[in-house]
Amino acid sequence: MKTSSLFRAGVASLALAAVSISAHAQQSPKPTPEMQAIIDKDNGRHFGTSPEDAGPLAKDISPALSPAAIDKVMRKVADRQLKESQPYFDRIWTWSVLYSGFMAASDSLGDPKYRNAMAEMAEKFEYQPRNPDKLPNADDISIAQTYAELYLAGGKKDAKIIAPTIHTLDTVMPLETLRPGDPRIPWWWCDALFMAPPVYVRMYAATGDHKYIDYMNAQWQRTYDLLWDKDERLYARDASYIPKRGPNGKKIFWSRGEGWVMAGLARTLQFLPKDDPRRPFYVQQLKDMAARIAELQDKDGQWHASLLDAEHFPAAETSGASLFVYGMAYGVNEGILDKAKYMPVIKKAWAGLLTNIYADGRLGNIQQTGAEPAYYRPSASYTYGVGGFLMAGSELKRMTKKK
């Protein structure tokens, strides 16, 4: 009886929140022609879809933070995404984030099919990063997070899995800038802090070579010095956004950009040695960002694409929110963030996220690729947002096991 009551209460809360989301969606501006061009390109590259009608919202899921409820919604979303995406697997960052989510989901659910799909993908691409014949940027190497985890998993350390990554990193690490003739630092945009640092710490775990951590520490500091806003406790997307202001006259802080950094912090701390002298820096970063993001959470538990401008960007944005939940849940699980303070934030955020899930497992309200807040349909669903959601669910599941 108690379980049934909890489930009914959860469904009721989802229904109420869905009404709120629907109202927001009706008020949200439609994508501009420039935004629609990006949407059409993303859809054409099979990153996802954004139909006019995605069907009804899910009614069989609960926001309860229990193992069974979390498992059910994770499996619902993961199964739908694997079926839709597997024929189009690629090495671009939009896919590599999904792969990280599948790896996390496989561990959390105890289901090898997601990891097996990743192993097949990695073998198909011969464990190579994207554009292996060119000097890669952080996006291009992000897929190596999955390669390294496959290498470390189960004690099956086959050198061929990480050999291409070793070659790639050894090629770019001596460079002071992104590439010869380009004055930008290697990680010149905040998204890079999710894409690259977790690769370097995993490669340290795989090889024992401290040069990967030394490089990661040095480059993160350079990005911090360039982009960190001490007043807002957030990162500018890149240096060009520091002087920019949004329609309301405030600074532009993009939800997914901040999510990339928070999740990047969590995934870096996972493999960074406990005694690393730079570890307190990353811990403090996670504390500072979590505190600010919590302040910006909406009453319905969600966040907007433009964190400081809900008026002009009223729709919920779930890729950023998923990464926030992941980072905060990791912080609570590791004793970095105060549980009493952050659990109400996390619970509201998870309940809000679930109002964007459709009956077939589609996670909606994911902004298309870009560098700043934009408009999109409520149905918009893309691989990277689902990857973030699965990572969030995995940390929430870990939380339930720690009770």
N, C-alpha and C positions, 0 to 999 in steps of 0.2 A: 504493500500500500504506500509506504513512504517513497519508494523508488518511482512508482507511478505518479504520485503527487508532484515529485520533483520534476519529472519529465513534462507533465502538463504545464507546470509553472514556467519551465524553460521555453516550451513552445509558445506559451502566451506572451512571454517577454519578447521572443523573436517576432511574433506577429505584430506587436505594438511598435517595435523598432522598424519593422518593414514598412509600416504605414508612414513613419517619419522619413524613411529613405525615399519612398515613393514621392512624398511631397517635395523633398529636396530635388529629386530628379526632374520633376515638372518645372521647377524654378531655374534649373541650371541652364546656362546658355549653351547653344549648340556649337559644335566645333566650327571654327573659321575654315575657309577654304584651305589655308595653309596647314591647319591642324588635320583636316580631313585627308589631305594628301599624305601625311605621315601615317594616318590610320590605314589608308588604302595600301600603302607600301608594306606596313607591318602585316596586314592581313594576307597580302600577296606572298610574303615570305614565310607564311605559316607560323608566325609568332603567336597567333591567336585569331579571334574573331569578335565582331561586335554587331550582331544582328539586331534588327529593329525589334524583333520579338524573340526572346530567349525562353519563353514558356513561363510556367509558374515558379515561384520561389519554393525552396525546400520546406516541407512541413514535418519531416521525420528526423530532425536533428535537435539536439539540446545543447545549450551553452554551459551546462553543468561541467565543472572541472573534476570529472571522474574518469578513470581509465576507459570505461566502456563508451562513454559519450564522446570523448576525444578520439578514440579509435574509430568510431563509426563515421564521424565527419571527415577525419583524415583519409580513411579508406575511400569514402564516397568521392572526395575531390581527387585523390591520387589515381584511382582507377579510371575515372573519366579522362583525366589529363594524359595518362599513359596511352590509353587507346587512341586518343585523338592525335597525339604528338609523335609517337614512335616512328611512323613512316617518314617523318621530316627531320629527324635529329640532325643537328649541325653543331659546329664548334664555336659559333658566335656567343657572346656573353649572355644574350637573352635565353639561350639554351643551357649554358653552364650553371646558371642560378637554379634552373629547374632540376638539373642533375644533382646539385647539392641537396635540394629538397627531397628528391627521391632517395638519396642515400640516407638522409635523416629519417625518412618515413619507414624505410626498410628496417632500420635498427629499432625504431620506436614500436612498430607494429609486429615485429618479429616475423616479417613476411619477406622471404628472399627474392620474390619476383621483381621488386623494384631494383634491388642491387644487381640481380642477374641481368636486367635490361641495361643497367649502366655498364656492366662488364662487357656485354655484347657491343654496346656503343663504343666503348674505349678501344676495344680490339679492332673494330671496323675502321676507326680513325688512326690506328697504329700508334695510339698514345701521343699523338702530335698536337701541339697547340694550334690555334687558328693562324693561318698565314705563316707556316713554318719557314718559308723561304724569305721572309721579310723580317725587319726588326719589329718585334711585337710590342704593343702597348699593354697596359694592365688588363684591358678587356680581353685581349687575345690569349692571355695566359690563364684566365680565370678557370677554364676547364680543367687545368692541372690540379685544382683542389680535389676533384673527383678521382683523377688518376692516382694522386698520392694516397687518398683514403683507400682505394682499391689495393694499392701496394701494401699498406699497413694492415689491412684487414685479415684476420685469421692466420697470421703468421706466414702467409704465402708471399714472400718477398722476391718477386721475379724482377730482376734488374731491367728487363726490357720495358717494364711499365713506366719507370721514371727516367730512363736514359734520355729521351727527347727533351724532357723538362729540364734536366741538368744542363744539357747543351744550350737550350734557349736562355736559361737564367744566366749561365756563364757568359753568354754573348752580350746581354744587356747590362749586367751589373757594373762593368767598368765605365759605362757612359755616365757623364755628369748631367747630361740633358736627355730629353726624350729620344732624340736621335741626332746624328751629325747634321748641323745646319738648322736645327730647330731649338731655339733658346729655352723652351719650356722645360720645367722640371719633369722627371719621369711620371709622377703622379700629380698632375697639374689640376685635376678635377676631383671633387670629393668622392664620386662614385668609385674611383680607383681604390679607395681604402677598403672597399669590400672585395674588389676583384683581385688585387695583388697580394696584400700582406698575408692573408690566410694561405696562399700558395707557399710563401717563403717559410712560414713557421712549420708547415707540414713537410716541406722538404728538409728542414732541420731535423724533424722527427724521423724522417726516412733515412737520412744519411749521417746524422750526428755532426754535420759540418756547421760550425757556428757562423760562418760567413753569411749564411742566409739570414740569420737573425740580425747580424750587424748591419747588413744592407737594409733590411726592413726597418729597423729602428731609425737609421739615418734618414731614409726617404720619408717616413711618416712625419718626422720632425719638420722636414722642409715643407710638406703639405700643410701641416699645422701652422707653421709660421706665416704661410701665404694666405690661408683661407679661414682660419679660426676667428670667429667674432666673439671676443671676450665679454662683451655686454649682453649679447643674446644667447651665449653658450651654445652656438650652432655654427655650422660650416657654410660659407658661401659655396655655391655650386662650382664656381671657378672664379678667377680674378676679375673677369669681365662683369660679374654680378655684384661686386662690392659697391660700386657707385649707383647701381640701378635701383629703382623704386617701382613698386607695383601700382595698380590703379588707385589704391587708397593712400598712396604716398609713403607706405612703409617699406622696409627692406624685404627682399624676396628670399624666402627660405622655402625650398621645395621639399615637400613631404618625402618623396622617395629618395632624394639626395641625402637627407638626414638619416633616413632608414638605412641606406647603404653604409653609412659610417657606423651607426649603432650596431648593426649586424656584423660589420667588419671587425669592430672591437671585440665582440663576443667570440667570433671565429678565430681571431688572433689569440685571445687569451686562452682558448681551449688548448693550444699547443705551445704557448710561450712558457719556458721554464719558470717555476715558481720563484726561483732566486735571481731571475734576470733583473739587473738594476733599473731597467726601464719599465718594468711591470707596473709600478705605482702610477706612472704617467697614464697608461691605458686604463687602469682602474679608475683614476680620477676623471678621465674623459667620459667613461661610461656613466659615472655618477652625475657629472655635470649635465650631460645630454639627456639622461633619463629624467632628471629633475625638470629641465626646461620643457621637454616633450610632454610630461605629465601635466604641466601647467596649461598647455595648449590643447589638451583633449577636450572635445565637445561633450555636451551633456549626454548625448546618446552613446558615448564611448568611442567615437570615431574621430578622424582627423581629415583635414581638407588638403587638396593638392598644394595650395599656398597656405602655409601654416599661420601666417599673420593676416590673412585676408579671406575670411569665411564669407564675407558679403559678395565678393566678385567670383568666388570659387566655392559655391555652396554644397556641391556634391561630396559625398564621402570618397576617399581614395584608399583602396585596400592594399596596394603593394607596399606603400610606406607604412601603413598601420601594421601589416603582418611583420615587417622587419622591426618595428618598434616593440611589438609583443615578444618577438624572439629575443631581442636584446635585453629587455627588462626581465623576462622570465629566466634567461641565463644568469643575469645579475643576481636575482633572488636565489636561484638554485646554488650559486657559488658563494653566497653570503656577502656579496659586494653591495647589493641594494637591500634596504630595509624592507622586510617582508610586510610588516604592518602598514607601511606607507604605500607600497607598490601593488599589493594584491588587489585592492579595490580598483586601481587603474587597469590592471591586467584583466580582471574579470569583466569589467565594462567593455574593454577593448575587444575581448574574445566574443562576447555576446554581440557587439556591434558588427564584427567581421562576419559572423554567421548569418546576419540578415541579408548579406549579399550573395548567398549561395542559392543556386537554383535547384530545381528538383532533380536535374540530371547530373548534378555535381559541379556545374560551372561556377567559378568564383568571379563575380562581376565587379564593376567599378574599379578596374585596373586601368590607370592612365597608359596610353600608348608611349612608345619610346620618345625621348626628347631630353631637354636640359632644364626645363622650367615648368611651372604649372600650366595646365591646358585643360580643355574640355573634352568630354567623351560620353558615350552612352552608358547607361546603367549596366547594360549587358557586356560591356567591354571586358574581355578576359584574355590575358597574355601569360606566356610561359613563366616569365621571371616572377610575376606576382604570385603565381601558384607555388613556385619554389619557396618563396618567402613564407607563404602560409604553412607549407608542410614543415619547414624548419620551426616555425612558431609552435605548431601543434606538438612537435617532438619535444620541445623544452617544457611545454605544459604537461605532457605525459610524464616526463622525468620528475616534474614537480609533484605529481600525485604519488609517485613511488617513494618520495622522500618523506612523506607524512608518517 
